Amino acid sequence: MVLLNLLTFGLWSKLGRLTHYAFDAVLVSAFLAGMKRSTGLTFKTDKATGGNPEVTGWVDRYLGVGEWVMDQSVAIAGASGWFERTR
């Protein structure tokens, strides 16, 4: 493994760190999506980005990933036998 690390100039550790940060970012986005679903509170993207339409688009796509993760998680949990709907 040390030889592989030398040959790739340490890229494997950087790839692992990048994967970890990406996973954490998706968890934060999913948390915000869950907060939106359960309480109705939404993140004001225009206020946070200063009205910049390009940055607003990136933030909206980022939050959309959290919505998608929430949808998929609910669908998987609903299809399993481990969870039941009480509402």
TIMI-493949 format. One record per residue: residue number from 0; x negated, y, z of N, C-alpha, C, O, CB in turn; residue in three letters. Coordinates in Angstrom, 2 decimals, decimal comma. Atoms other than C-alpha are relative to their C-alpha. Glycine has a CB too. Layout:
% residues N
    i       nX       nY       nZ      caX      caY      caZ       cX       cY       cZ       oX       oY       oZ      cbX      cbY      cbZ   aa
  NUM        X        Y        Z        X        Y        Z        X        Y        Z        X        Y        Z        X        Y        Z  ALA
...
***
This chain:
% residues 87
    i       nX       nY       nZ      caX      caY      caZ       cX       cY       cZ       oX       oY       oZ      cbX      cbY      cbZ   aa
    0    -0,82    -1,19     0,00     0,00     0,00     0,00    -0,87     1,25     0,00    -0,49     2,26    -0,60     0,94     0,00     1,20  MET
    1     0,90    -1,15    -0,03    -2,90     2,35     0,68    -0,54     0,27    -1,39    -0,66     1,43    -1,80    -1,16    -0,23     0,99  VAL
    2     0,48    -0,17     1,37    -4,24     1,71    -2,82     1,07     0,64    -0,87     0,77     1,51    -1,69    -0,43    -1,34    -0,59  LEU
    3    -1,10    -0,58     0,77    -0,82     2,51    -4,29     0,16     1,47     0,35     0,43     2,29    -0,53     1,31    -0,76     0,25  LEU
    4    -0,10    -1,38    -0,44    -0,71     5,70    -2,25    -1,13     0,84    -0,61    -0,91     1,99    -0,99    -0,03     0,08     1,52  ASN
    5     1,11    -0,72     0,61    -4,15     6,69    -3,56     0,21     0,18    -1,49    -0,09     1,24    -2,04    -1,31    -0,74     0,25  LEU
    6    -0,19    -0,08     1,45    -3,24     5,92    -7,16     1,11     0,96    -0,39     1,05     1,57    -1,46     0,32    -1,37    -0,54  LEU
    7    -1,11    -0,89     0,33    -0,02     7,92    -7,04    -0,12     1,35     0,69     0,82     2,14     0,66     1,32    -0,64     0,38  THR
    8     0,28    -1,27    -0,67    -1,56    10,82    -5,07     1,02     0,31     1,09     1,36     1,48     1,31    -0,03     1,13    -1,01  PHE
    9    -0,93    -0,18    -1,10     0,88    10,29    -2,19     1,42     0,31    -0,42     2,20     0,81     0,39    -0,48     1,08     0,87  GLY
   10    -1,34    -0,33     0,47     4,00    10,64    -4,32     1,08    -0,84     0,65     2,23    -0,40     0,76     0,07    -0,16    -1,50  LEU
   11    -1,01     0,85    -0,64     5,76     7,72    -2,59     0,50     0,62     1,29     1,70     0,57     1,57    -0,56    -1,39     0,27  TRP
   12    -0,45    -0,62    -1,25     5,82     9,55     0,73     0,81     1,26    -0,30     1,77     1,56     0,42    -1,20     0,34     0,89  SER
   13    -0,77    -1,18     0,37     7,03    12,72    -0,98     1,38    -0,38    -0,53     2,36     0,32    -0,28    -0,77     0,82    -1,05  LYS
   14    -1,28     0,47     0,51     9,77    10,77    -2,75     0,91    -0,42     1,16     2,11    -0,16     1,14    -0,21    -1,17    -0,99  LEU
   15    -0,78     0,38    -1,17    10,89     9,31     0,58     0,51     1,20     0,77     1,65     1,21     1,23    -0,83    -0,86     0,91  GLY
   16    -0,40    -1,22    -0,70    10,97    12,74     2,18     1,10     0,72    -0,77     2,06     1,22    -0,18    -1,20     0,93     0,21  ARG
   17    -1,01    -0,63     0,83    12,95    14,16    -0,75     1,33    -0,75     0,09     2,39    -0,13     0,16    -0,48     0,07    -1,46  LEU
   18    -1,21     0,80    -0,14    15,43    11,29    -0,52     0,66     0,26     1,35     1,89     0,36     1,44    -0,32    -1,50    -0,15  THR
   19    -0,53    -0,27    -1,33    15,82    11,92     3,21     0,71     1,35     0,04     1,81     1,46     0,58    -1,13    -0,05     1,05  HIS
   20    -0,61    -1,33     0,01    16,52    15,64     2,67     1,27     0,02    -0,84     2,24     0,69    -0,47    -1,00     1,03    -0,54  TYR
   21    -1,19     0,06     0,85    18,99    14,88    -0,13     1,15    -0,68     0,74     2,29    -0,22     0,68    -0,30    -0,74    -1,31  ALA
   22    -1,03     0,70    -0,78    20,86    12,41     2,09     0,55     0,91     1,10     1,76     0,93     1,33    -0,58    -1,29     0,62  PHE
   23    -0,46    -0,92    -1,04    20,99    14,98     4,90     0,89     1,10    -0,58     1,88     1,49     0,04    -1,21     0,63     0,72  ASP
   24    -0,80    -1,04     0,65    22,33    17,62     2,49     1,39    -0,52    -0,35     2,38     0,19    -0,21    -0,71     0,51    -1,26  ALA
   25    -1,29     0,59     0,32    25,08    15,26     1,36     0,82    -0,20     1,27     2,04     0,01     1,26    -0,18    -1,35    -0,73  VAL
   26    -0,72     0,14    -1,27    25,99    14,54     4,99     0,58     1,33     0,47     1,71     1,38     0,96    -0,92    -0,57     1,08  LEU
   27    -0,51    -1,33    -0,40    26,32    18,28     5,72     1,17     0,39    -0,89     2,17     0,92    -0,40    -1,13     1,07    -0,08  VAL
   28    -1,08    -0,32     0,93    28,45    18,74     2,61     1,25    -0,82     0,30     2,36    -0,29     0,24    -0,45    -0,24    -1,44  SER
   29    -1,14     0,85    -0,36    30,68    15,80     3,60     0,62     0,46     1,31     1,84     0,40     1,47    -0,44    -1,47     0,10  ALA
   30    -0,51    -0,54    -1,26    30,99    17,24     7,10     0,87     1,22    -0,25     1,95     1,35     0,33    -1,15     0,36     0,95  PHE
   31    -0,78    -1,19     0,33    32,18    20,56     5,65     1,30    -0,37    -0,71     2,33     0,26    -0,49    -0,83     0,95    -0,87  LEU
   32    -1,21     0,45     0,68    34,64    18,71     3,41     0,99    -0,59     1,00     2,19    -0,35     0,90    -0,34    -1,04    -1,08  ALA
   33    -0,86     0,55    -1,03    36,00    16,81     6,41     0,61     1,08     0,87     1,77     0,99     1,26    -0,78    -0,97     0,86  GLY
   34    -0,50    -1,12    -0,78    36,34    20,04     8,34     1,11     0,71    -0,78     2,12     1,13    -0,21    -1,14     0,97     0,35  MET
   35    -1,02    -0,64     0,83    38,27    21,52     5,43     1,27    -0,83    -0,02     2,37    -0,28     0,06    -0,52     0,19    -1,43  LYS
   36    -1,18     0,87     0,06    40,58    18,51     5,24     0,76    -0,06     1,31     1,99    -0,07     1,32    -0,41    -1,40    -0,41  ARG
   37    -0,68     0,20    -1,28    41,30    18,22     8,94     0,52     1,30     0,60     1,51     1,27     1,33    -0,92    -0,67     0,97  SER
   38    -0,42    -1,26    -0,62    41,60    21,91     9,89     0,50     1,04    -0,98     1,20     1,97    -0,59    -1,14     0,57     0,77  THR
   39    -0,39    -1,00     0,99    42,15    23,80     6,65    -0,99     1,14    -0,13    -0,80     2,02    -0,97     1,34     0,55     0,35  GLY
   40     1,01    -1,05     0,10    39,11    26,00     7,23    -0,87    -0,25    -1,22    -1,33    -1,37    -1,46    -0,87     0,05     1,29  LEU
   41     0,83     0,13     1,19    37,18    26,67     4,03    -1,18     0,93     0,10    -1,14     1,95     0,79     0,82     0,29    -1,27  THR
   42     1,24    -0,77     0,02    33,70    28,00     3,41     0,15     1,11    -1,04     0,48     0,83    -2,19    -1,23    -0,91    -0,32  PHE
   43    -0,12    -1,13     0,92    33,72    31,49     1,83    -1,29     0,08    -0,83    -2,29     0,66    -0,39     0,26     1,35     0,79  LYS
   44     1,21     0,02     0,83    31,26    30,98    -1,01    -0,35     1,38    -0,52    -1,53     1,70    -0,65     0,19    -0,96    -1,17  THR
   45     0,29    -1,35     0,51    31,61    34,54    -2,35    -0,72     0,84     1,05    -1,64     1,59     0,73     1,28     0,70    -0,44  ASP
   46     0,62    -0,78    -1,07    30,70    36,04     1,01    -1,42    -0,51     0,29    -2,32     0,29     0,56     0,86    -0,07     1,28  LYS
   47     1,32     0,58    -0,32    27,78    33,64     1,57    -1,02     0,25    -1,10    -2,22     0,34    -0,83     0,14    -1,49     0,24  ALA
   48     0,95    -0,16     1,12    26,27    34,15    -1,90    -0,14     1,44    -0,45    -0,90     1,72    -1,38     0,44    -0,84    -1,16  THR
   49     0,11    -1,41     0,38    26,73    37,90    -2,10     0,69     0,32    -1,31     0,41     1,35    -1,92    -1,43     0,39    -0,08  GLY
   50    -0,73    -0,24     1,24    29,04    37,59    -5,09    -0,75    -0,40    -1,25    -0,25    -0,16    -2,35     0,36     1,41    -0,08  GLY
   51     0,76     0,45     1,16    26,36    36,16    -7,37     0,69    -1,22    -0,62     0,79    -2,26     0,03    -1,48    -0,35     0,40  ASN
   52    -0,79     1,10     0,57    28,33    33,95    -9,80    -0,81    -1,27    -0,23    -0,26    -2,37    -0,14     0,61     0,42    -1,30  PRO
   53     0,82     1,20     0,23    25,42    31,60   -10,55    -0,19    -0,78     1,30    -0,05    -2,00     1,32    -1,37     0,39    -0,60  GLU
   54     0,19     0,65    -1,30    24,72    30,87    -6,88     1,33    -0,53     0,52     1,38    -1,61     1,12    -0,62     0,99     1,03  VAL
   55    -1,32     0,47    -0,40    28,45    30,61    -6,20     0,35    -1,31    -0,69     0,93    -2,20    -0,07     1,06     1,06    -0,31  THR
   56    -0,23     1,26     0,72    28,67    27,92    -8,88    -0,77    -1,15     0,60    -0,25    -2,26     0,73    -0,37     0,16    -1,46  GLY
   57     0,81     1,05    -0,62    25,82    25,97    -7,29     0,59    -0,44     1,34     0,65    -1,63     1,64    -1,44     0,47     0,21  TRP
   58    -0,57     0,33    -1,31    27,42    26,17    -3,84     1,32    -0,76    -0,17     1,59    -1,70     0,57     0,22     1,29     0,83  VAL
   59    -1,26     0,70     0,25    30,80    25,12    -5,24    -0,25    -1,44    -0,44     0,47    -2,35    -0,02     0,83     0,74    -1,07  ASP
   60     0,34     1,37     0,41    29,19    22,09    -6,92    -0,52    -0,81     1,18    -0,20    -1,99     1,31    -1,04     0,02    -1,12  ARG
   61     0,51     0,67    -1,19    27,36    21,25    -3,69     1,15    -0,43     0,92     1,16    -1,56     1,41    -0,98     0,93     0,76  TYR
   62    -1,15     0,34    -0,84    30,61    21,37    -1,72     0,89    -1,03    -0,68     1,54    -1,82    -0,01     0,81     1,26     0,33  LEU
   63    -0,75     1,00     0,74    32,27    19,35    -4,47    -0,56    -1,40     0,20     0,19    -2,37     0,22     0,00     0,33    -1,47  GLY
   64     0,62     1,30    -0,30    29,79    16,55    -3,82     0,51    -0,52     1,34     0,80    -1,71     1,47    -1,55     0,12     0,02  VAL
   65    -0,54     0,41    -1,30    30,95    16,49    -0,20     1,44    -0,45    -0,09     1,84    -1,40     0,57    -0,12     1,13     0,99  GLY
   66    -1,39     0,41     0,21    34,57    16,31    -1,33     0,05    -1,39    -0,63     0,84    -2,23    -0,22     0,76     1,02    -0,89  GLU
   67     0,03     1,30     0,66    33,73    13,39    -3,62    -0,42    -1,10     0,97     0,16    -2,19     0,97    -0,96     0,05    -1,20  TRP
   68     0,45     0,98    -0,98    31,86    11,58    -0,84     1,12    -0,30     0,99     1,32    -1,45     1,37    -1,26     0,51     0,75  VAL
   69    -1,13     0,23    -0,91    34,83    12,08     1,49     1,07    -0,86    -0,67     1,59    -1,79    -0,05     0,61     1,34     0,46  MET
   70    -1,02     0,78     0,71    37,25    10,75    -1,14    -0,41    -1,47    -0,12     0,40    -2,36     0,13     0,24     0,58    -1,40  ASP
   71     0,48     1,37     0,15    35,12     7,67    -1,78    -0,05    -0,72     1,34     0,29    -1,90     1,42    -1,37    -0,01    -0,66  GLN
   72     0,08     0,61    -1,33    34,57     7,04     1,93     1,39    -0,39     0,51     1,56    -1,46     1,08    -0,67     0,96     0,99  SER
   73    -1,37     0,29    -0,44    38,30     7,23     2,67     0,57    -1,17    -0,81     1,26    -2,02    -0,26     0,90     1,25    -0,15  VAL
   74    -0,51     1,10     0,83    39,09     4,93    -0,26    -0,61    -1,34     0,42     0,10    -2,35     0,50    -0,31     0,26    -1,48  ALA
   75     0,66     1,24    -0,42    36,53     2,34     0,86     0,49    -0,44     1,38     0,76    -1,62     1,61    -1,53     0,18     0,02  ILE
   76    -0,47     0,35    -1,34    37,59     2,52     4,50     1,45    -0,45    -0,02     1,82    -1,35     0,74    -0,16     1,20     0,94  ALA
   77    -1,39     0,39     0,07    41,27     2,28     3,55     0,19    -1,38    -0,59     1,16    -2,08    -0,27     0,77     1,00    -0,81  GLY
   78    -0,10     1,33     0,62    40,65    -0,84     1,47    -0,57    -1,10     0,88    -0,30    -2,28     0,65    -0,72     0,00    -1,33  ALA
   79     0,58     1,02    -0,86    38,72    -2,59     4,22     1,00    -0,38     1,10     1,99     0,31     1,33    -1,33     0,50     0,62  SER
   80    -0,85     0,43    -1,10    40,30    -4,47     7,08    -0,39     0,58     1,34     0,24     0,28     2,35    -0,01    -1,49     0,08  GLY
   81     0,52    -0,53    -1,24    38,36    -2,55     9,70     0,74     1,25     0,47     0,63     1,63     1,64    -1,45     0,29    -0,15  TRP
   82    -0,67    -1,24    -0,34    40,52     0,59     9,61     1,49    -0,14    -0,29     1,89    -0,94    -1,13    -0,60     1,20    -0,78  PHE
   83    -1,42    -0,05     0,28    44,25     1,29     9,76     0,45     1,44     0,11    -0,09     2,22     0,89     0,81    -0,91     0,95  GLU
   84    -0,54    -1,35    -0,04    46,25     4,44     9,12     1,00     0,10     1,16     1,87    -0,75     1,32     0,68     0,37    -1,35  ARG
   85    -0,90    -0,19    -1,13    48,02     5,78    12,20     0,92     1,20    -0,21     1,85     1,40     0,58    -0,79     0,17     1,29  THR
   86    -0,82    -1,18     0,28    49,53     8,95    10,71     0,90    -0,23    -1,15     1,66     0,66    -1,53    -0,86     1,19    -0,26  ARG
***
